[in-house]
Amino acid sequence: MNPFSIRNYRGAPTFFKNNTPIFPLLFWQTEIEEEDARAFSAAGIELFSFFRSIPHYDHPYWIGENQYDYSRIDTALRRFHQLLPKAYCIPRIYVSAPDWWLQEHPEERCHFFKEAPDSRYEGLLQGTLHESFASERWKKEMGEAFRLLIRHIAEADYASCVIGIHICNGITGEWHCWSPQLRPDTSLAMERYYGHPIPPPEMRDPQYYRIQQNTAVDAIDHFCQIVKQESDFLTVVFYGYMPDMPNSAQWGIEGDHRAVSRLLNLKSVDILSAPHSYERRAVGQDGYFRHYPASVALHNKLFIDEGDDRTWLDGRVNNGVEYVPAKGSPVDCEESLAILRREFGNMLTHNIGMWFMDLNGGNFHDKKLMEEIARLKRWGDYSMRLPRKRIAEVAVIISPESEFNLPPRGCEGNLLSEQLYNMQIGELCRSGVPFDLYLTSDLTSLELKKYKIIVGLDVRFLSSQENAQLTRLLNSNQCTFFYFRPPENPQEAFVSLPPGTELIPTISARELRTRFAEAGAHVYLSCDDVFSVSESAIMIHAVTTGDKCLTLPRKRRLIDLISNEVQIVDRLMFHMQHGETKLFLLENP
């Protein structure tokens, strides 16, 4: 019987091991190496994850009609169990169709509006020779192969160490439709799913995009249900990423995760994961999530942040692993520590899970880094005794379906997305006022009366029900609402907004701080540093060197997790260097 479950605990979903809440900190590696297994176990980590996409393509477990080869999976899981007999894991299992099946069933492949040669996984977007997410035959036949694998794992001699299955497909396993820059999916399978001939990109309307986006969610539900039918494993998926990539105009909306509200209502999914911002993760930036953590918690699912920041040791190990570079990587141990603390602080203040990710190998072969991880894990365990609610007075709402109503990204009439999802979220993180990020589809489920201001980050489309809910709030004067408008772009479409909505341009952290204060929200930090707070934790990451002043709503017992100093204060002055991270726990005096 699986000892792990997800329950609400002190105001937030979390792991339970039997009847004990567990601080949800994990470690991921391509396959867990012995040195890292022992180091992270010694640091107090008992949850691990592993496997990546390209080795799966090279060594599929479904090798022919009624033929299976579980040796690679068995070897890795058995080795992990032998290395760490008291630890647990969530392996990534891929459901992409093997080469032989694609050759036999070309009508089930993903096809593209723009021509490109067949390729399996070459390049960043992993090629064109893949199944269509709309293929019923793929779901049925791959599903049966996957079902047999889940039975095999559940009955194996290492089964006691497996607590969940991370179901992966699409680009690098993250459920993005294959090669979206080629404007998929024009396959026969997609045409059957859509019910009509597939329109060219310039003719694709909101109804088409809603149906196209549902293909990934339907597939996720199909494979997650198989896990539930065959085992008591938890289910994990990558899904719900914000459309925040800088090349999004070339990427194409077909590759986005726009059906996240539908996915959050699936009973088959227990845990969602996503990496945090790739554009704002350097030292001195916020590293905020590419997701909607408040909505995930509202649906009683656990969100796990993929902490795939590199350390200063990245790329120094020659281990045969395909090297993947990253922007914003730290240059020395001190910068690495600052980023580790920022990752941990974002996790702690949002009451979510996280895995430290060693994508290229050797990133944590450093005594100081591992001592810090051990120390942070101890504080994380301690924090489970404290209240875990968010206390934000600002709600930020986003409608991922808004862009269905606009011209293609980068065209006149749709120039705002990158500013909203990159620049403006970065400014919100530096406003000194905490915010909760929700999908507009959750408006009718929220206790909005606890918020003093609602920010419409991307609400260019609202359903009639969402519009009515916001209108009621405005008419009752419960809160202030404003929406970011496009700068000097009159062709930007507004499908529906409540009467009396204030439209404003994208604005700075300082201007946001002023507006939030005018609406009655408490300002914790009056400078433009990265800030996050919950009922029992604070994280500050310095954008600039200088003196800082933290102001609390009332006197609290403040524990500095870096210096271990304890004070009872409602106001604290201190000095920080650029890129430094401070972490505090808050208790009643």
Residue pairs with C-beta under 8 A, 6 or more apart in sequence:
1 232
2 163
2 231
2 232
2 233
2 234
3 17
3 18
3 163
4 15
4 16
4 17
4 22
4 88
4 163
4 164
4 234
5 15
5 16
5 234
6 13
6 14
6 15
6 16
6 234
6 270
6 271
6 300
6 301
6 302
7 13
7 14
7 16
7 21
8 14
8 300
9 16
9 21
9 384
9 388
10 21
10 384
10 386
10 387
10 388
10 389
11 351
11 387
11 388
11 389
11 390
11 535
12 297
12 351
12 352
12 388
12 389
12 390
13 296
13 297
13 300
13 301
13 302
14 21
14 22
14 23
14 24
14 302
14 351
14 353
14 384
14 388
15 21
15 22
15 24
15 47
15 302
15 353
16 22
21 384
22 46
22 47
22 384
23 377
23 380
23 381
23 383
23 384
24 47
24 302
24 304
24 352
24 353
24 354
25 45
25 47
25 347
25 353
25 354
25 355
25 356
25 376
25 377
25 380
26 45
26 47
26 48
26 49
26 90
26 304
26 353
26 354
26 355
26 356
27 36
27 40
27 45
27 47
27 48
27 49
27 355
27 356
27 358
28 48
28 49
28 50
28 306
28 355
28 356
28 357
28 358
29 36
29 48
29 50
29 357
29 358
29 361
30 50
30 51
30 52
30 55
30 321
30 359
30 361
31 50
31 51
31 76
31 79
31 80
32 48
32 50
32 79
32 80
32 83
32 84
32 89
33 361
34 83
35 365
36 358
36 364
36 365
37 48
37 80
37 83
37 84
37 87
38 83
39 364
39 370
40 48
40 356
40 364
40 370
40 373
41 84
41 87
42 370
42 374
43 370
43 373
43 374
43 377
44 374
44 377
44 378
44 381
45 87
45 373
45 377
46 84
46 86
46 87
46 88
47 87
47 88
47 89
47 90
47 163
47 355
48 80
48 84
48 87
48 88
48 89
48 90
49 89
49 90
49 91
49 92
49 166
49 355
50 76
50 80
50 89
50 91
50 92
51 73
51 76
51 91
51 92
51 93
51 94
52 92
52 172
52 173
53 94
53 96
53 121
53 126
53 168
53 172
53 173
54 121
54 322
55 72
56 94
56 96
57 94
57 96
57 99
57 120
57 121
59 69
59 72
60 69
60 98
60 99
61 68
61 69
61 70
61 72
61 73
61 145
61 149
62 68
62 98
62 101
62 142
62 145
63 69
63 98
63 100
64 100
68 145
68 148
68 149
70 149
70 152
73 91
73 93
73 149
73 153
74 156
74 158
76 91
77 89
77 91
77 153
77 156
77 158
77 161
77 162
78 156
78 157
78 158
80 87
80 89
80 158
80 161
81 158
81 160
81 161
84 161
85 161
87 161
88 161
88 162
88 163
89 161
89 162
89 163
90 162
90 163
90 164
90 165
90 166
90 234
90 236
91 162
91 165
91 166
92 166
92 168
92 173
93 146
93 149
93 165
93 166
93 167
93 168
94 168
94 169
94 173
95 142
95 143
95 146
95 167
95 168
95 169
95 219
95 223
96 130
96 131
96 142
96 169
96 170
97 105
97 108
97 130
97 131
97 138
97 142
99 120
99 129
101 131
101 138
101 141
101 142
102 108
102 109
102 129
102 130
102 131
105 137
105 138
107 187
107 188
107 189
108 131
108 132
108 135
108 137
108 138
108 187
108 188
108 189
109 129
109 130
109 131
109 132
109 187
110 128
110 130
110 131
110 132
110 133
110 177
110 178
110 179
110 184
110 185
110 187
110 190
111 132
111 184
111 185
111 186
111 187
111 188
111 190
112 128
112 179
112 182
112 183
112 184
112 185
112 186
113 182
113 183
113 184
113 186
113 200
113 201
114 181
114 182
114 183
115 182
116 128
116 179
116 182
117 128
118 127
118 128
118 129
119 127
119 128
119 129
120 126
120 127
120 129
121 127
125 171
125 178
125 179
125 180
125 181
126 171
126 172
126 178
126 179
127 178
127 179
128 178
128 179
128 182
130 178
131 138
131 142
132 138
132 184
132 185
132 187
132 189
132 190
132 215
133 169
133 170
133 177
133 185
133 215
133 216
133 218
133 219
134 185
134 187
134 189
134 190
134 192
134 193
134 194
134 215
135 187
135 189
136 189
136 192
136 193
137 189
138 189
139 218
139 219
139 222
139 223
143 222
143 223
143 226
146 223
146 226
147 226
147 229
147 230
150 165
150 226
150 227
150 230
150 231
150 233
151 230
151 231
153 159
153 162
153 165
153 231
153 233
154 162
154 230
154 231
154 233
162 233
163 233
163 234
164 233
164 234
164 235
164 236
164 270
164 271
165 227
165 231
165 233
165 234
165 235
165 236
166 236
166 237
166 273
167 220
167 223
167 224
167 227
167 235
167 236
167 237
168 174
168 175
168 237
168 238
169 175
169 219
169 223
170 176
170 177
170 178
170 216
171 178
171 255
173 238
174 238
174 239
174 241
175 216
175 219
175 220
175 237
175 238
175 239
175 257
176 241
176 255
176 256
176 257
177 184
177 185
177 212
177 215
177 216
177 254
177 255
178 184
180 251
180 252
180 253
180 254
180 255
180 256
181 250
181 251
181 252
181 255
182 252
183 201
183 252
183 254
184 190
184 252
184 254
185 198
185 212
185 215
185 254
186 198
190 198
190 212
190 215
191 197
191 198
193 211
193 215
194 208
194 211
194 212
199 205
199 208
201 252
201 408
202 408
204 212
205 404
206 401
206 404
206 405
206 461
209 253
209 254
209 258
209 401
209 404
210 258
210 259
210 401
210 404
212 254
213 256
213 257
213 258
213 259
214 259
214 262
216 239
216 257
216 259
217 239
217 259
217 262
217 263
217 266
220 237
220 239
220 263
220 266
220 268
220 269
221 266
221 268
221 269
224 235
224 237
224 266
224 268
224 269
225 268
227 233
227 235
227 268
228 235
228 268
234 270
234 271
235 268
235 269
235 270
235 271
236 270
236 271
236 272
236 273
236 304
237 263
237 269
237 271
237 272
237 273
238 272
238 273
238 274
239 257
239 260
239 263
239 272
239 274
240 257
240 260
240 263
240 264
240 272
240 274
240 291
240 292
240 296
241 256
241 257
241 274
241 290
241 291
242 290
242 291
242 292
242 398
242 421
243 253
243 256
243 258
243 400
243 403
243 417
243 421
244 277
244 278
244 279
244 290
244 418
244 421
244 422
244 425
245 251
245 278
245 279
246 279
246 418
246 422
248 409
248 417
248 418
249 408
249 409
249 410
252 408
253 403
253 404
253 408
253 409
256 400
257 400
258 400
258 401
258 403
258 404
259 400
260 292
260 295
260 400
260 439
261 295
261 400
261 439
261 441
261 442
263 269
263 272
264 272
264 295
264 296
264 299
264 301
264 439
265 299
269 301
270 301
270 302
271 301
271 302
271 303
271 304
271 353
272 291
272 296
272 301
272 302
272 303
272 304
273 303
273 304
273 305
273 306
274 289
274 290
274 291
274 303
274 305
274 306
275 290
275 305
275 306
275 308
276 287
276 288
276 289
276 290
276 305
276 306
276 307
276 343
276 346
277 285
277 286
277 287
277 288
277 289
277 290
277 422
277 425
277 426
278 290
278 326
278 327
278 328
279 327
279 422
280 286
280 287
280 288
280 422
280 425
280 426
280 429
281 287
281 309
281 327
281 328
281 339
282 327
282 328
282 329
283 328
283 330
283 335
283 338
283 339
283 578
283 579
284 541
284 542
284 543
284 544
284 578
284 579
285 328
285 426
285 530
285 541
285 543
286 425
286 426
286 429
286 430
286 530
286 541
287 309
287 339
287 342
287 343
287 346
287 530
287 541
288 346
288 425
288 426
288 429
289 303
289 305
289 346
289 350
289 437
291 303
291 437
292 398
292 437
292 438
292 439
293 303
293 350
293 352
293 436
293 437
294 390
294 395
294 436
294 437
294 438
295 437
295 438
295 439
295 442
296 302
296 303
296 352
297 303
297 351
297 352
298 438
298 442
298 445
298 446
302 352
302 353
303 350
303 352
303 353
304 352
304 353
304 354
304 355
305 343
305 346
305 347
305 352
305 353
305 354
305 355
306 354
306 355
306 357
307 343
307 347
307 354
307 355
307 356
307 357
308 326
308 357
308 359
309 326
309 328
309 329
309 330
309 339
309 340
309 343
309 357
310 326
310 329
310 330
310 359
310 360
310 363
311 329
311 330
311 336
311 339
311 340
311 363
311 364
311 366
311 369
312 329
312 330
312 331
312 332
312 333
312 335
312 336
312 366
313 336
313 362
313 363
313 364
313 365
313 366
314 326
314 329
314 360
314 362
314 363
315 323
315 325
315 360
316 362
317 360
317 361
317 362
317 365
319 361
319 362
321 360
321 361
323 360
324 359
324 360
330 336
330 338
330 339
333 366
333 368
333 369
335 579
336 366
336 369
337 368
337 369
337 372
337 581
338 541
338 579
338 580
338 581
339 581
340 356
340 369
340 372
340 373
340 376
341 372
341 376
341 539
341 541
341 562
341 581
341 583
342 530
342 539
342 541
342 581
343 354
343 356
344 354
344 376
344 380
344 539
344 583
345 532
345 537
345 538
345 539
345 540
345 541
345 581
345 583
346 532
346 539
347 353
347 354
348 380
348 383
348 534
348 537
348 539
348 583
349 434
349 532
349 533
349 534
349 537
349 538
349 539
350 390
350 532
350 534
351 388
351 389
351 390
351 534
356 364
356 373
358 364
364 370
364 373
375 561
376 561
379 561
379 583
379 585
382 585
383 536
383 537
383 585
386 535
386 536
386 537
386 585
386 586
386 587
387 535
387 536
388 534
388 535
388 536
389 534
389 535
390 434
390 436
390 534
390 535
391 434
391 533
391 534
391 535
392 433
392 434
392 435
392 436
392 451
393 433
393 434
393 450
393 451
393 452
393 453
393 516
393 520
393 521
393 522
394 433
394 434
394 435
394 436
394 451
394 452
394 453
394 454
394 455
394 516
394 521
395 435
395 436
395 438
395 446
395 448
395 451
395 453
395 454
395 455
396 428
396 435
396 436
396 437
396 438
396 454
396 455
396 457
397 438
397 439
397 440
397 443
397 454
397 455
397 456
397 457
397 459
398 437
398 438
398 439
398 440
398 457
398 458
398 459
399 439
399 440
399 441
399 458
399 459
399 460
399 461
399 462
399 466
400 439
400 458
401 461
402 458
402 459
402 460
402 461
402 495
403 409
403 414
403 417
403 458
403 460
404 461
405 460
405 461
405 493
405 495
406 413
406 414
406 460
406 492
406 493
407 413
407 414
408 414
409 417
412 489
412 491
413 489
413 491
413 492
413 493
414 492
415 486
415 489
415 492
416 458
416 484
416 486
416 487
416 489
416 492
417 458
419 487
419 506
420 457
420 458
420 484
420 506
421 457
421 458
423 506
424 457
424 484
424 506
424 507
425 457
427 506
427 507
427 508
427 509
427 512
428 435
428 455
428 509
428 512
429 509
429 530
429 531
429 532
430 509
430 528
430 529
430 530
430 531
430 543
431 509
431 512
431 513
431 516
431 531
432 509
432 513
432 523
432 524
432 525
432 526
432 527
432 528
432 529
432 531
433 512
433 513
433 516
433 517
433 521
433 522
433 523
433 524
433 531
434 524
434 531
434 532
434 533
434 534
435 455
436 451
438 446
440 459
440 462
440 463
440 466
441 463
441 466
443 465
443 466
443 469
443 470
444 465
444 466
444 469
448 454
448 469
448 473
448 478
448 479
449 478
449 479
451 479
452 479
452 480
452 516
452 519
452 520
452 521
453 479
453 480
453 481
453 482
453 515
453 516
453 519
453 521
454 470
454 473
454 479
454 480
454 481
454 482
455 481
455 482
455 483
455 484
456 481
456 482
456 483
456 484
456 497
456 501
457 484
458 484
459 483
459 497
460 492
460 493
460 494
460 495
461 495
461 496
462 470
462 495
462 496
462 497
462 498
464 496
467 496
467 497
467 498
470 481
470 498
470 501
471 498
471 499
473 479
473 481
474 481
474 498
474 499
474 500
474 501
479 519
480 515
480 519
481 498
481 501
481 502
482 501
482 502
482 503
482 504
482 515
483 497
483 501
483 502
483 503
483 504
484 503
484 504
484 505
484 506
485 492
485 503
485 504
485 505
486 492
487 505
487 506
507 515
508 528
509 528
510 528
513 523
513 526
516 523
517 523
522 551
522 553
523 551
524 531
524 533
524 538
524 550
524 551
524 552
525 531
525 540
525 548
525 549
525 550
525 551
526 549
526 551
527 544
527 546
527 548
527 549
528 543
528 544
529 540
529 541
529 542
529 543
529 544
529 548
529 576
530 539
530 540
530 541
530 542
530 543
531 538
531 539
531 540
531 541
532 538
532 539
533 539
535 586
536 585
536 586
536 587
537 583
537 584
537 585
537 586
538 550
538 582
538 583
538 584
538 585
538 586
539 581
539 582
539 583
540 548
540 550
540 576
540 581
540 582
541 579
541 580
541 581
541 582
542 548
542 576
542 577
542 578
542 579
542 580
542 581
542 582
543 578
544 578
545 576
545 577
545 578
546 575
546 576
547 573
547 574
547 575
548 573
548 574
548 575
548 576
549 571
549 572
549 573
550 571
550 572
550 574
551 570
551 571
552 558
552 569
552 570
552 571
552 586
553 570
554 570
555 568
555 569
555 570
555 589
556 568
556 569
556 570
556 586
556 587
556 588
556 589
557 566
557 567
557 568
557 586
557 587
557 588
557 589
558 566
558 567
558 568
558 569
558 572
558 584
558 585
558 586
559 565
559 566
559 584
559 585
559 586
559 587
560 566
560 567
560 582
560 583
560 584
561 583
561 584
561 585
562 581
562 582
562 583
568 589
574 582
576 582
